């Protein structure tokens, strides 16, 4: 996991809030970056940095919930802690349902925020590892040719019919050709058997 896993991004349109929070968090050893708007954060963030986003709910132009949706769609390795001075129950429920660690109402105790940030950073690290696993497995499958992908799709869809003869009958090719492709498939996917291949495909599906 990257060394930047202790980065806390603060997005709040209140300069005083940004200053006080960043000062307090830096004293506790966190690396902190601050932004005055959701759009300013999106412009600077590269969708690969691991960290915790402390996010104000009610901001002009783009709300915290809208930014959360953007980051979820991008698969960013971030975990969010919302802070708000005027959010209600519906907003907090929506934020939590969309994956936020917590929804804190201002004024809140800094110790509570720190606990939530620590939880968020731990979860963000786990998310990063899942994303890395997904990327690595996906790259293996991308090595396959179109015909090899057909054979793999057959194996996954029909795990009880994976002999070379059965696959050959289904695809209208010779068993010897299937044997050749199977050897290349196992090599490219870095597995030793069809069982491992199916397990790898399942991990790809479940990785994120």
C-alpha atoms as an extended CHARMM CRD file, in Angstrom:
* protein
*
       208  EXT
         1         1  UNK       CA              0.0000000000        0.0000000000        0.0000000000  PROA      1               0.0000000000
         2         2  UNK       CA              1.3320000000        3.5110000000       -0.7680000000  PROA      2               0.0000000000
         3         3  UNK       CA              2.9820000000        5.5460000000        1.9760000000  PROA      3               0.0000000000
         4         4  UNK       CA              0.3320000000        8.2450000000        1.4410000000  PROA      4               0.0000000000
         5         5  UNK       CA             -2.2690000000        6.1670000000        3.2880000000  PROA      5               0.0000000000
         6         6  UNK       CA             -2.3880000000        8.7380000000        6.0900000000  PROA      6               0.0000000000
         7         7  UNK       CA             -3.4850000000       11.6060000000        3.8340000000  PROA      7               0.0000000000
         8         8  UNK       CA             -6.5780000000       13.4940000000        4.9140000000  PROA      8               0.0000000000
         9         9  UNK       CA             -8.3090000000       15.6650000000        2.3340000000  PROA      9               0.0000000000
        10        10  UNK       CA            -10.5180000000       18.4050000000        3.7710000000  PROA      10              0.0000000000
        11        11  UNK       CA            -13.1580000000       19.9010000000        1.4950000000  PROA      11              0.0000000000
        12        12  UNK       CA            -15.1220000000       22.7440000000        3.0890000000  PROA      12              0.0000000000
        13        13  UNK       CA            -16.1000000000       26.1790000000        1.8070000000  PROA      13              0.0000000000
        14        14  UNK       CA            -15.4610000000       27.6850000000        5.2590000000  PROA      14              0.0000000000
        15        15  UNK       CA            -11.8600000000       28.8860000000        5.4540000000  PROA      15              0.0000000000
        16        16  UNK       CA            -11.8890000000       28.9390000000        9.2660000000  PROA      16              0.0000000000
        17        17  UNK       CA            -12.9880000000       25.3060000000        9.3970000000  PROA      17              0.0000000000
        18        18  UNK       CA            -10.2880000000       24.2710000000        6.9260000000  PROA      18              0.0000000000
        19        19  UNK       CA             -7.6110000000       26.1260000000        8.8860000000  PROA      19              0.0000000000
        20        20  UNK       CA             -8.5760000000       24.8350000000       12.3240000000  PROA      20              0.0000000000
        21        21  UNK       CA             -9.0480000000       21.2230000000       11.2100000000  PROA      21              0.0000000000
        22        22  UNK       CA             -5.8530000000       21.0930000000        9.1700000000  PROA      22              0.0000000000
        23        23  UNK       CA             -3.8260000000       22.5570000000       12.0410000000  PROA      23              0.0000000000
        24        24  UNK       CA             -5.2610000000       20.0600000000       14.5510000000  PROA      24              0.0000000000
        25        25  UNK       CA             -4.8230000000       17.0570000000       12.2700000000  PROA      25              0.0000000000
        26        26  UNK       CA             -1.2560000000       17.9430000000       11.3070000000  PROA      26              0.0000000000
        27        27  UNK       CA             -0.3710000000       18.1110000000       15.0170000000  PROA      27              0.0000000000
        28        28  UNK       CA             -1.6150000000       14.5310000000       15.2650000000  PROA      28              0.0000000000
        29        29  UNK       CA              0.6880000000       13.4110000000       12.4690000000  PROA      29              0.0000000000
        30        30  UNK       CA             -1.6790000000       13.3750000000        9.5130000000  PROA      30              0.0000000000
        31        31  UNK       CA             -0.7270000000       14.7140000000        6.1160000000  PROA      31              0.0000000000
        32        32  UNK       CA             -3.4660000000       17.1930000000        5.2130000000  PROA      32              0.0000000000
        33        33  UNK       CA             -4.5770000000       18.8250000000        1.9780000000  PROA      33              0.0000000000
        34        34  UNK       CA             -7.3910000000       21.3740000000        1.9630000000  PROA      34              0.0000000000
        35        35  UNK       CA             -9.8200000000       22.5420000000       -0.7170000000  PROA      35              0.0000000000
        36        36  UNK       CA            -12.5070000000       25.2140000000       -0.7460000000  PROA      36              0.0000000000
        37        37  UNK       CA            -14.9170000000       23.4090000000       -3.0610000000  PROA      37              0.0000000000
        38        38  UNK       CA            -15.7730000000       20.0170000000       -4.4820000000  PROA      38              0.0000000000
        39        39  UNK       CA            -14.7250000000       21.1190000000       -7.9650000000  PROA      39              0.0000000000
        40        40  UNK       CA            -11.3640000000       22.3440000000       -6.6920000000  PROA      40              0.0000000000
        41        41  UNK       CA            -10.7910000000       18.9350000000       -5.1020000000  PROA      41              0.0000000000
        42        42  UNK       CA            -11.8030000000       17.0350000000       -8.2450000000  PROA      42              0.0000000000
        43        43  UNK       CA             -9.4280000000       19.1400000000      -10.3210000000  PROA      43              0.0000000000
        44        44  UNK       CA             -6.4910000000       18.2600000000       -8.0540000000  PROA      44              0.0000000000
        45        45  UNK       CA             -7.3040000000       14.6360000000       -7.1890000000  PROA      45              0.0000000000
        46        46  UNK       CA             -5.9190000000       11.9210000000       -9.4980000000  PROA      46              0.0000000000
        47        47  UNK       CA             -8.3770000000        9.0840000000       -8.6220000000  PROA      47              0.0000000000
        48        48  UNK       CA             -5.5530000000        6.8970000000       -7.3250000000  PROA      48              0.0000000000
        49        49  UNK       CA             -4.5420000000        8.5330000000       -4.0360000000  PROA      49              0.0000000000
        50        50  UNK       CA             -5.4300000000        6.5830000000       -0.9150000000  PROA      50              0.0000000000
        51        51  UNK       CA             -6.8410000000        8.5190000000        2.0080000000  PROA      51              0.0000000000
        52        52  UNK       CA             -9.7290000000        9.9260000000        3.9800000000  PROA      52              0.0000000000
        53        53  UNK       CA            -11.9140000000       12.7220000000        2.6700000000  PROA      53              0.0000000000
        54        54  UNK       CA            -13.4200000000       14.9640000000        5.3400000000  PROA      54              0.0000000000
        55        55  UNK       CA            -16.2400000000       16.5190000000        3.3870000000  PROA      55              0.0000000000
        56        56  UNK       CA            -18.6830000000       19.3240000000        4.1340000000  PROA      56              0.0000000000
        57        57  UNK       CA            -22.1990000000       18.3460000000        3.1640000000  PROA      57              0.0000000000
        58        58  UNK       CA            -23.6300000000       21.7320000000        2.2200000000  PROA      58              0.0000000000
        59        59  UNK       CA            -21.4730000000       23.5060000000       -0.3370000000  PROA      59              0.0000000000
        60        60  UNK       CA            -22.4550000000       25.7000000000       -3.3080000000  PROA      60              0.0000000000
        61        61  UNK       CA            -22.1870000000       24.4740000000       -6.9220000000  PROA      61              0.0000000000
        62        62  UNK       CA            -21.5620000000       20.8210000000       -6.0270000000  PROA      62              0.0000000000
        63        63  UNK       CA            -22.7550000000       19.3120000000       -2.7530000000  PROA      63              0.0000000000
        64        64  UNK       CA            -20.8710000000       16.7720000000       -0.7220000000  PROA      64              0.0000000000
        65        65  UNK       CA            -23.2880000000       14.0360000000       -1.7710000000  PROA      65              0.0000000000
        66        66  UNK       CA            -22.6960000000       14.8490000000       -5.4410000000  PROA      66              0.0000000000
        67        67  UNK       CA            -18.9330000000       14.6370000000       -4.9170000000  PROA      67              0.0000000000
        68        68  UNK       CA            -19.3890000000       11.3300000000       -3.1050000000  PROA      68              0.0000000000
        69        69  UNK       CA            -21.3070000000        9.9730000000       -6.0880000000  PROA      69              0.0000000000
        70        70  UNK       CA            -18.5740000000       11.1070000000       -8.4970000000  PROA      70              0.0000000000
        71        71  UNK       CA            -15.8810000000        9.3980000000       -6.4360000000  PROA      71              0.0000000000
        72        72  UNK       CA            -17.9000000000        6.1970000000       -6.1120000000  PROA      72              0.0000000000
        73        73  UNK       CA            -18.3660000000        6.0720000000       -9.8770000000  PROA      73              0.0000000000
        74        74  UNK       CA            -14.6210000000        6.5650000000      -10.3650000000  PROA      74              0.0000000000
        75        75  UNK       CA            -13.7620000000        3.7830000000       -7.8980000000  PROA      75              0.0000000000
        76        76  UNK       CA            -11.4660000000        6.0870000000       -5.9440000000  PROA      76              0.0000000000
        77        77  UNK       CA             -9.6130000000        4.4760000000       -2.9820000000  PROA      77              0.0000000000
        78        78  UNK       CA            -11.0320000000        7.0130000000       -0.5500000000  PROA      78              0.0000000000
        79        79  UNK       CA            -13.3010000000        6.7360000000        2.4770000000  PROA      79              0.0000000000
        80        80  UNK       CA            -15.4740000000        9.6960000000        3.4300000000  PROA      80              0.0000000000
        81        81  UNK       CA            -16.3860000000       11.3550000000        6.7080000000  PROA      81              0.0000000000
        82        82  UNK       CA            -19.0920000000       13.9880000000        6.2810000000  PROA      82              0.0000000000
        83        83  UNK       CA            -19.2280000000       17.0820000000        8.4590000000  PROA      83              0.0000000000
        84        84  UNK       CA            -22.1840000000       19.4310000000        8.3500000000  PROA      84              0.0000000000
        85        85  UNK       CA            -23.8480000000       22.3170000000       10.1130000000  PROA      85              0.0000000000
        86        86  UNK       CA            -27.2740000000       21.8430000000        8.5990000000  PROA      86              0.0000000000
        87        87  UNK       CA            -27.7030000000       18.2910000000        7.3480000000  PROA      87              0.0000000000
        88        88  UNK       CA            -30.7430000000       16.2900000000        8.3360000000  PROA      88              0.0000000000
        89        89  UNK       CA            -31.6040000000       12.6520000000        8.8070000000  PROA      89              0.0000000000
        90        90  UNK       CA            -32.3860000000       11.9640000000        5.1070000000  PROA      90              0.0000000000
        91        91  UNK       CA            -29.0390000000       13.3950000000        4.0470000000  PROA      91              0.0000000000
        92        92  UNK       CA            -27.1010000000       11.4250000000        6.6390000000  PROA      92              0.0000000000
        93        93  UNK       CA            -28.9040000000        8.2120000000        5.7060000000  PROA      93              0.0000000000
        94        94  UNK       CA            -28.1110000000        8.7550000000        2.0260000000  PROA      94              0.0000000000
        95        95  UNK       CA            -24.4560000000        9.4690000000        2.7900000000  PROA      95              0.0000000000
        96        96  UNK       CA            -24.0640000000        6.3310000000        4.9120000000  PROA      96              0.0000000000
        97        97  UNK       CA            -25.9070000000        4.1830000000        2.3590000000  PROA      97              0.0000000000
        98        98  UNK       CA            -23.4790000000        5.4520000000       -0.2810000000  PROA      98              0.0000000000
        99        99  UNK       CA            -20.5400000000        4.3150000000        1.8130000000  PROA      99              0.0000000000
       100       100  UNK       CA            -19.6060000000        7.1840000000        4.1270000000  PROA      100             0.0000000000
       101       101  UNK       CA            -17.9320000000        6.1850000000        7.3870000000  PROA      101             0.0000000000
       102       102  UNK       CA            -19.9340000000        8.7230000000        9.3760000000  PROA      102             0.0000000000
       103       103  UNK       CA            -21.9360000000       11.9360000000        9.2300000000  PROA      103             0.0000000000
       104       104  UNK       CA            -20.8490000000       14.3430000000       11.9820000000  PROA      104             0.0000000000
       105       105  UNK       CA            -22.8190000000       17.4650000000       12.8620000000  PROA      105             0.0000000000
       106       106  UNK       CA            -20.9470000000       20.6450000000       13.7040000000  PROA      106             0.0000000000
       107       107  UNK       CA            -19.7910000000       21.3690000000       16.3150000000  PROA      107             0.0000000000
       108       108  UNK       CA            -18.1700000000       17.9930000000       16.9290000000  PROA      108             0.0000000000
       109       109  UNK       CA            -15.3270000000       16.9130000000       19.1940000000  PROA      109             0.0000000000
       110       110  UNK       CA            -12.0100000000       16.6590000000       17.4030000000  PROA      110             0.0000000000
       111       111  UNK       CA            -11.4030000000       13.3110000000       19.1190000000  PROA      111             0.0000000000
       112       112  UNK       CA            -14.5490000000       11.9490000000       17.4520000000  PROA      112             0.0000000000
       113       113  UNK       CA            -13.3680000000       13.1880000000       14.0820000000  PROA      113             0.0000000000
       114       114  UNK       CA             -9.9280000000       11.6370000000       14.5890000000  PROA      114             0.0000000000
       115       115  UNK       CA            -11.4490000000        8.2440000000       15.4510000000  PROA      115             0.0000000000
       116       116  UNK       CA            -13.5530000000        8.3660000000       12.2930000000  PROA      116             0.0000000000
       117       117  UNK       CA            -10.5630000000        9.4090000000       10.2000000000  PROA      117             0.0000000000
       118       118  UNK       CA             -8.5200000000        6.4850000000       11.5460000000  PROA      118             0.0000000000
       119       119  UNK       CA            -11.3410000000        4.1020000000       10.6750000000  PROA      119             0.0000000000
       120       120  UNK       CA            -11.6390000000        5.6660000000        7.2300000000  PROA      120             0.0000000000
       121       121  UNK       CA             -7.9080000000        5.3530000000        6.5300000000  PROA      121             0.0000000000
       122       122  UNK       CA             -7.9440000000        1.6890000000        7.5150000000  PROA      122             0.0000000000
       123       123  UNK       CA            -10.9140000000        1.0300000000        5.2190000000  PROA      123             0.0000000000
       124       124  UNK       CA             -9.3000000000        3.0320000000        2.4160000000  PROA      124             0.0000000000
       125       125  UNK       CA             -6.2050000000        0.8530000000        2.6640000000  PROA      125             0.0000000000
       126       126  UNK       CA             -8.3520000000       -2.2720000000        2.3530000000  PROA      126             0.0000000000
       127       127  UNK       CA            -10.1700000000       -0.7530000000       -0.6200000000  PROA      127             0.0000000000
       128       128  UNK       CA             -6.8380000000        0.0130000000       -2.2870000000  PROA      128             0.0000000000
       129       129  UNK       CA             -5.7280000000       -3.6150000000       -1.8750000000  PROA      129             0.0000000000
       130       130  UNK       CA             -9.0040000000       -4.8280000000       -3.4320000000  PROA      130             0.0000000000
       131       131  UNK       CA             -8.5840000000       -2.4470000000       -6.3410000000  PROA      131             0.0000000000
       132       132  UNK       CA             -5.0000000000       -3.6250000000       -6.8660000000  PROA      132             0.0000000000
       133       133  UNK       CA             -6.1350000000       -7.2420000000       -6.8340000000  PROA      133             0.0000000000
       134       134  UNK       CA             -8.8560000000       -6.4480000000       -9.3420000000  PROA      134             0.0000000000
       135       135  UNK       CA             -6.4130000000       -4.6410000000      -11.6200000000  PROA      135             0.0000000000
       136       136  UNK       CA             -3.8400000000       -7.4440000000      -11.5280000000  PROA      136             0.0000000000
       137       137  UNK       CA             -6.3980000000      -10.1620000000      -12.2560000000  PROA      137             0.0000000000
       138       138  UNK       CA             -8.0060000000       -8.0940000000      -15.0150000000  PROA      138             0.0000000000
       139       139  UNK       CA             -4.6100000000       -7.6240000000      -16.6540000000  PROA      139             0.0000000000
       140       140  UNK       CA             -4.1750000000      -11.4030000000      -16.8010000000  PROA      140             0.0000000000
       141       141  UNK       CA             -7.5170000000      -11.8620000000      -18.5520000000  PROA      141             0.0000000000
       142       142  UNK       CA             -6.6460000000       -9.0810000000      -20.9880000000  PROA      142             0.0000000000
       143       143  UNK       CA             -3.7740000000      -11.2500000000      -22.2800000000  PROA      143             0.0000000000
       144       144  UNK       CA             -6.2680000000      -13.6860000000      -23.8300000000  PROA      144             0.0000000000
       145       145  UNK       CA             -7.1220000000      -13.7660000000      -27.5200000000  PROA      145             0.0000000000
       146       146  UNK       CA            -10.7460000000      -13.6520000000      -28.6900000000  PROA      146             0.0000000000
       147       147  UNK       CA            -10.8420000000      -17.4440000000      -29.1320000000  PROA      147             0.0000000000
       148       148  UNK       CA             -9.2610000000      -18.0070000000      -25.7300000000  PROA      148             0.0000000000
       149       149  UNK       CA            -11.8900000000      -15.7330000000      -24.2030000000  PROA      149             0.0000000000
       150       150  UNK       CA            -14.5950000000      -17.8950000000      -25.8160000000  PROA      150             0.0000000000
       151       151  UNK       CA            -13.1190000000      -21.0150000000      -24.2740000000  PROA      151             0.0000000000
       152       152  UNK       CA            -12.8040000000      -19.3740000000      -20.8530000000  PROA      152             0.0000000000
       153       153  UNK       CA            -16.4000000000      -18.1440000000      -21.0570000000  PROA      153             0.0000000000
       154       154  UNK       CA            -17.5240000000      -21.7040000000      -21.7960000000  PROA      154             0.0000000000
       155       155  UNK       CA            -15.5520000000      -23.0780000000      -18.8370000000  PROA      155             0.0000000000
       156       156  UNK       CA            -17.0540000000      -20.5220000000      -16.4750000000  PROA      156             0.0000000000
       157       157  UNK       CA            -20.6150000000      -20.9390000000      -17.7490000000  PROA      157             0.0000000000
       158       158  UNK       CA            -20.4680000000      -24.7580000000      -17.9440000000  PROA      158             0.0000000000
       159       159  UNK       CA            -18.0340000000      -25.9950000000      -15.2680000000  PROA      159             0.0000000000
       160       160  UNK       CA            -19.3550000000      -29.5600000000      -15.6960000000  PROA      160             0.0000000000
       161       161  UNK       CA            -18.5020000000      -29.5550000000      -19.4210000000  PROA      161             0.0000000000
       162       162  UNK       CA            -14.8730000000      -28.5390000000      -19.6080000000  PROA      162             0.0000000000
       163       163  UNK       CA            -13.2300000000      -31.4420000000      -21.3670000000  PROA      163             0.0000000000
       164       164  UNK       CA            -11.5140000000      -30.5890000000      -24.6490000000  PROA      164             0.0000000000
       165       165  UNK       CA            -14.0710000000      -32.6860000000      -26.5390000000  PROA      165             0.0000000000
       166       166  UNK       CA            -17.0500000000      -30.9350000000      -24.9230000000  PROA      166             0.0000000000
       167       167  UNK       CA            -15.6020000000      -27.4860000000      -25.5550000000  PROA      167             0.0000000000
       168       168  UNK       CA            -14.7030000000      -28.4340000000      -29.1220000000  PROA      168             0.0000000000
       169       169  UNK       CA            -18.2550000000      -29.6290000000      -29.8280000000  PROA      169             0.0000000000
       170       170  UNK       CA            -19.6880000000      -26.4190000000      -28.4400000000  PROA      170             0.0000000000
       171       171  UNK       CA            -17.3760000000      -24.1370000000      -30.4280000000  PROA      171             0.0000000000
       172       172  UNK       CA            -17.1550000000      -26.2080000000      -33.5960000000  PROA      172             0.0000000000
       173       173  UNK       CA            -13.3930000000      -26.6990000000      -33.4970000000  PROA      173             0.0000000000
       174       174  UNK       CA            -11.1450000000      -29.7340000000      -32.9930000000  PROA      174             0.0000000000
       175       175  UNK       CA            -10.2580000000      -31.0910000000      -29.5400000000  PROA      175             0.0000000000
       176       176  UNK       CA             -6.5620000000      -30.7340000000      -30.4270000000  PROA      176             0.0000000000
       177       177  UNK       CA             -7.0860000000      -27.0230000000      -31.0700000000  PROA      177             0.0000000000
       178       178  UNK       CA             -8.8250000000      -26.7420000000      -27.7170000000  PROA      178             0.0000000000
       179       179  UNK       CA             -5.8870000000      -28.5020000000      -26.0490000000  PROA      179             0.0000000000
       180       180  UNK       CA             -3.5180000000      -25.9380000000      -27.5300000000  PROA      180             0.0000000000
       181       181  UNK       CA             -5.6830000000      -23.0210000000      -26.3730000000  PROA      181             0.0000000000
       182       182  UNK       CA             -6.1530000000      -24.4960000000      -22.8960000000  PROA      182             0.0000000000
       183       183  UNK       CA             -2.4050000000      -24.6880000000      -22.3640000000  PROA      183             0.0000000000
       184       184  UNK       CA             -1.9800000000      -21.0710000000      -23.4310000000  PROA      184             0.0000000000
       185       185  UNK       CA             -4.9130000000      -19.9430000000      -21.2750000000  PROA      185             0.0000000000
       186       186  UNK       CA             -3.5290000000      -21.5530000000      -18.1170000000  PROA      186             0.0000000000
       187       187  UNK       CA             -0.1280000000      -20.0330000000      -18.8460000000  PROA      187             0.0000000000
       188       188  UNK       CA             -1.4770000000      -16.5260000000      -19.4380000000  PROA      188             0.0000000000
       189       189  UNK       CA             -3.7570000000      -16.5950000000      -16.3990000000  PROA      189             0.0000000000
       190       190  UNK       CA             -0.9730000000      -18.0770000000      -14.2480000000  PROA      190             0.0000000000
       191       191  UNK       CA             -3.1260000000      -20.9510000000      -12.9770000000  PROA      191             0.0000000000
       192       192  UNK       CA             -2.6480000000      -24.7240000000      -13.0310000000  PROA      192             0.0000000000
       193       193  UNK       CA             -6.1720000000      -26.0440000000      -13.5120000000  PROA      193             0.0000000000
       194       194  UNK       CA             -9.6960000000      -25.2020000000      -14.6340000000  PROA      194             0.0000000000
       195       195  UNK       CA            -10.7380000000      -25.0850000000      -10.9670000000  PROA      195             0.0000000000
       196       196  UNK       CA             -8.1590000000      -22.3620000000      -10.3220000000  PROA      196             0.0000000000
       197       197  UNK       CA             -9.2840000000      -20.5600000000      -13.4840000000  PROA      197             0.0000000000
       198       198  UNK       CA            -12.9090000000      -20.4690000000      -12.3250000000  PROA      198             0.0000000000
       199       199  UNK       CA            -11.7960000000      -19.3020000000       -8.8780000000  PROA      199             0.0000000000
       200       200  UNK       CA             -9.7450000000      -16.5080000000      -10.4730000000  PROA      200             0.0000000000
       201       201  UNK       CA            -12.7320000000      -15.3790000000      -12.5240000000  PROA      201             0.0000000000
       202       202  UNK       CA            -14.8250000000      -15.3350000000       -9.3500000000  PROA      202             0.0000000000
       203       203  UNK       CA            -12.1930000000      -13.2110000000       -7.5970000000  PROA      203             0.0000000000
       204       204  UNK       CA            -12.2450000000      -10.7740000000      -10.5080000000  PROA      204             0.0000000000
       205       205  UNK       CA            -15.9970000000      -10.4080000000      -10.1160000000  PROA      205             0.0000000000
       206       206  UNK       CA            -15.8310000000      -10.0020000000       -6.3550000000  PROA      206             0.0000000000
       207       207  UNK       CA            -12.6450000000       -7.9260000000       -6.0770000000  PROA      207             0.0000000000
       208       208  UNK       CA            -14.4910000000       -4.6110000000       -5.9890000000  PROA      208             0.0000000000
